[in-house]
């Protein structure tokens, strides 16, 4: 006797204008892990939302927002991709600028699907690597990224001046 058929993996597509409310609402989760004491949750979310809204208002050719959705069209999460120039090698590469999964989609494969789509997005542009940044205290995200093959490269230190 076999069990229930598992749902198909999430599908990832380019964001459309009607995705904006979902993307902005989901971005509110970006500080749930608890940012470091010198950052407020509000400033983290406001900074990310500002970047996302700018893309919806003026899409750039070097950036794209990807949306993961279930087979029934339910939106599960998003990733914003960019193509910055590497400081050391002076060549462009893929960069996951923002990645967020809706609360009700946690554990349903959306994060992994978005990271695989980030790889595909980068390969399609001829890039040979992908980067992302994550707050040190965001242990869940760090585990997801490590599972997807990402490794830490450097640490940014922060000091508040009197």
DRENSENU-496155 format. One record per residue: residue number from 0; x, y, z of N, C-alpha, C in turn; residue in one letter. Coordinates in steps of 0.2 Angstrom, whole numbers. Example, Ala and Ser with C-alpha at 12.3 -4.5 7.8 and 13.67 -1.06 7.14 Angstrom:
// residues 2
   pos      nx      ny      nz     cax     cay     caz      cx      cy      cz   code
     0      66     -28      39      62     -22      39      66     -16      39      A
     1      64     -11      35      68      -5      36      64       0      39      S
This chain:
// residues 162
   pos      nx      ny      nz     cax     cay     caz      cx      cy      cz   code
     0       4      -6       0       0       0       0       4       6       0      X
     1       3      11      -4       7      17      -5       4      23      -1      X
     2       8      27       1       5      33       4       3      38      -1      X
     3       1      44       2      -2      49      -3       4      52      -7      X
     4       2      54     -13       7      57     -18       9      63     -15      X
     5      16      64     -15      18      71     -12      17      76     -18      X
     6      16      82     -15      15      88     -20      21      89     -25      X
     7      20      92     -31      25      93     -35      30      99     -32      X
     8      36      99     -34      40     104     -31      38     111     -34      X
     9      39     116     -30      37     123     -32      40     125     -39      X
    10      36     129     -42      38     131     -49      40     138     -48      X
    11      46     140     -51      49     147     -50      48     151     -57      X
    12      46     157     -56      45     161     -62      47     168     -61      X
    13      47     172     -66      49     180     -65      43     183     -62      X
    14      44     188     -58      39     192     -54      35     196     -59      X
    15      29     196     -58      24     201     -62      22     207     -58      X
    16      19     212     -61      17     217     -57      12     215     -51      X
    17       8     210     -52       3     209     -47       6     205     -42      X
    18      12     203     -42      16     200     -36      18     205     -31      X
    19      18     211     -33      21     216     -28      18     216     -21      X
    20      12     215     -20       9     215     -13      12     209      -9      X
    21      12     203     -13      15     197     -10      22     198      -8      X
    22      26     200     -12      33     201     -11      34     206      -5      X
    23      31     212      -5      32     217       0      29     214       7      X
    24      24     210       7      21     207      13      26     202      16      X
    25      28     198      11      33     192      13      40     195      16      X
    26      42     201      13      48     204      15      48     206      22      X
    27      42     207      25      41     208      32      44     203      37      X
    28      45     197      34      48     191      38      55     192      38      X
    29      58     196      35      66     196      34      69     198      41      X
    30      66     200      46      69     202      52      66     198      58      X
    31      63     192      56      60     188      61      65     184      66      X
    32      71     183      63      76     180      66      79     184      72      X
    33      78     190      72      81     194      77      87     197      75      X
    34      87     203      72      94     206      70      98     208      75      X
    35     104     209      74     109     211      79     107     218      83      X
    36     109     219      89     107     225      93     107     232      89      X
    37     112     232      85     113     239      82     108     240      76      X
    38     104     235      74      99     235      69      92     234      71      X
    39      88     238      70      81     237      72      78     233      66      X
    40      73     229      68      69     225      63      66     229      58      X
    41      63     235      60      60     240      56      65     242      50      X
    42      71     244      52      76     246      47      78     241      42      X
    43      78     235      45      80     229      40      75     228      35      X
    44      69     228      37      63     227      33      62     233      28      X
    45      62     239      31      62     245      27      67     245      21      X
    46      73     243      23      78     244      18      77     239      12      X
    47      75     233      14      74     227       9      68     229       5      X
    48      62     232       8      56     233       4      58     239       0      X
    49      62     244       2      64     250      -3      67     247      -9      X
    50      71     242      -9      74     239     -14      69     236     -19      X
    51      65     232     -16      60     228     -20      55     233     -23      X
    52      53     238     -20      48     242     -23      52     246     -29      X
    53      58     248     -28      62     251     -33      62     247     -40      X
    54      63     240     -39      63     235     -44      56     235     -48      X
    55      51     235     -44      44     234     -47      43     241     -51      X
    56      45     247     -48      44     253     -52      48     254     -58      X
    57      54     252     -57      59     253     -63      64     246     -63      X
    58      61     241     -66      65     235     -67      72     236     -70      X
    59      77     233     -68      84     234     -71      86     228     -75      X
    60      90     229     -80      92     223     -84      97     218     -80      X
    61     100     221     -75     105     217     -71     102     214     -65      X
    62      95     214     -64      92     211     -58      85     208     -60      X
    63      82     204     -56      76     201     -57      73     198     -51      X
    64      67     198     -50      64     195     -44      60     189     -46      X
    65      62     183     -43      59     177     -45      54     175     -39      X
    66      48     172     -41      43     170     -37      42     163     -37      X
    67      42     159     -31      40     152     -31      33     151     -30      X
    68      30     147     -33      23     146     -32      21     138     -32      X
    69      16     136     -29      14     129     -29      10     128     -36      X
    70       8     122     -37       5     120     -43      -2     124     -44      X
    71      -5     125     -38     -12     129     -38     -11     136     -39      X
    72      -5     139     -40      -4     146     -41      -3     150     -34      X
    73      -3     146     -28      -1     149     -22       6     152     -22      X
    74       7     158     -20      14     161     -20      17     158     -13      X
    75      23     156     -14      27     153      -8      32     157      -6      X
    76      36     161     -10      42     165      -8      45     168     -14      X
    77      50     172     -13      53     175     -18      60     176     -17      X
    78      64     178     -22      71     179     -22      73     185     -27      X
    79      76     190     -25      79     195     -29      86     194     -31      X
    80      87     193     -38      93     192     -40      97     198     -43      X
    81     103     199     -42     107     204     -45     113     202     -48      X
    82     117     206     -52     123     204     -55     129     209     -54      X
    83     131     209     -47     136     214     -46     143     212     -49      X
    84     148     216     -48     155     214     -50     159     213     -44      X
    85     162     207     -44     166     204     -39     172     209     -37      X
    86     173     211     -31     179     215     -29     185     212     -31      X
    87     187     206     -30     193     203     -31     194     201     -39      X
    88     190     198     -42     191     196     -49     188     201     -54      X
    89     185     206     -52     182     211     -56     178     208     -62      X
    90     174     203     -61     169     200     -66     162     200     -62      X
    91     157     200     -66     150     199     -63     149     192     -61      X
    92     144     192     -57     142     185     -54     135     186     -52      X
    93     131     180     -51     125     180     -48     125     182     -41      X
    94     120     186     -38     120     187     -31     112     187     -29      X
    95     111     183     -24     104     183     -21     104     188     -16      X
    96     101     194     -18     101     200     -14      96     199      -8      X
    97      90     196     -10      85     195      -4      81     188      -6      X
    98      80     185      -1      76     178      -1      72     178       5      X
    99      65     177       3      60     176       9      55     171       7      X
   100      53     167      12      48     162      11      42     164      15      X
   101      36     164      13      30     165      17      29     160      23      X
   102      27     163      28      26     159      34      23     152      33      X
   103      17     152      29      13     146      28      17     141      23      X
   104      22     144      20      26     139      15      32     137      18      X
   105      34     138      24      40     136      27      40     128      27      X
   106      46     125      25      46     118      25      43     115      19      X
   107      41     119      14      37     116       8      42     116       2      X
   108      48     117       2      53     117      -3      54     123      -7      X
   109      51     129      -5      51     135      -9      58     138      -8      X
   110      61     138      -3      68     141      -2      73     137      -7      X
   111      73     130      -6      77     126     -11      76     128     -18      X
   112      69     128     -20      67     129     -27      70     136     -29      X
   113      70     141     -25      72     148     -26      80     148     -27      X
   114      83     144     -23      91     144     -23      93     140     -30      X
   115      89     135     -32      90     131     -38      89     136     -44      X
   116      84     140     -43      82     145     -49      88     151     -49      X
   117      90     152     -43      96     157     -43     102     154     -47      X
   118     103     148     -46     109     145     -50     107     145     -57      X
   119     101     143     -59      99     143     -66     100     151     -69      X
   120      97     155     -65      97     162     -67     105     165     -69      X
   121     109     163     -64     116     165     -65     119     161     -71      X
   122     118     155     -71     121     151     -77     119     154     -84      X
   123     112     155     -84     110     158     -90     113     165     -92      X
   124     116     168     -88     120     174     -89     127     173     -90      X
   125     129     167     -90     136     165     -91     140     166     -84      X
   126     137     167     -79     141     168     -72     143     161     -70      X
   127     149     161     -66     152     154     -64     151     154     -56      X
   128     148     158     -53     147     158     -46     141     162     -44      X
   129     138     161     -38     133     164     -35     135     166     -28      X
   130     133     172     -25     134     174     -18     127     176     -15      X
   131     128     177      -9     122     179      -5     125     182       2      X
   132     121     186       5     123     188      12     118     186      17      X
   133     120     184      23     115     182      28     117     185      35      X
   134     113     187      39     115     189      45     117     183      49      X
   135     122     184      53     125     179      57     120     176      62      X
   136     116     179      64     111     176      69     105     173      66      X
   137     105     173      59      99     170      56     101     162      54      X
   138     101     158      60     104     151      59     100     147      55      X
   139      93     148      54      89     144      50      91     145      43      X
   140      92     151      41      94     153      34     101     150      32      X
   141     105     151      37     112     148      36     112     141      35      X
   142     108     137      38     107     130      37     104     128      30      X
   143      99     132      28      97     131      22     102     132      16      X
   144     106     138      17     111     139      12     116     134      12      X
   145     118     132      18     124     127      18     121     120      15      X
   146     115     119      16     112     113      13     112     113       5      X
   147     111     119       3     111     121      -4     118     121      -7      X
   148     123     120      -3     130     121      -6     134     127      -5      X
   149     131     132      -2     134     138       0     139     138       6      X
   150     145     141       5     150     141      11     151     148      13      X
   151     152     150      19     154     156      21     161     158      18      X
   152     161     165      16     167     167      13     171     172      17      X
   153     167     177      20     170     182      24     165     184      30      X
   154     167     187      35     163     190      40     163     198      40      X
   155     158     201      40     158     208      41     157     210      48      X
   156     162     214      51     161     216      58     158     223      58      X
   157     155     224      64     152     231      65     153     233      71      X
   158     155     240      72     156     243      78     152     250      78      X
   159     149     251      84     145     257      85     150     262      88      X
   160     150     268      85     154     273      88     150     278      93      X
   161     154     280      98     150     284     103     149     291     100      X
